[in-house]
């Protein structure tokens, strides 16, 4: 999973998913970069589902996910294109 913002770009592998009160907590794998936790509230999940339904490409990705997953397992991992002028990457 990769998170990119104006402050930082964080690339982490999902290590565990736990529940803390009304939120899911997605933690990065131990020993891989900066320890990262992402808190996902029920409202966040609802907004994601709404955005997927409103987006033709998002809905297509969700429906064709098994195909993308199967194809990605067979392809070598390639780093995404990075802008030369971006000092944060």
Order of alpha helices (4+ residues) and beta strands (2+ residues): beta-beta-beta-beta-beta-alpha-alpha-alpha
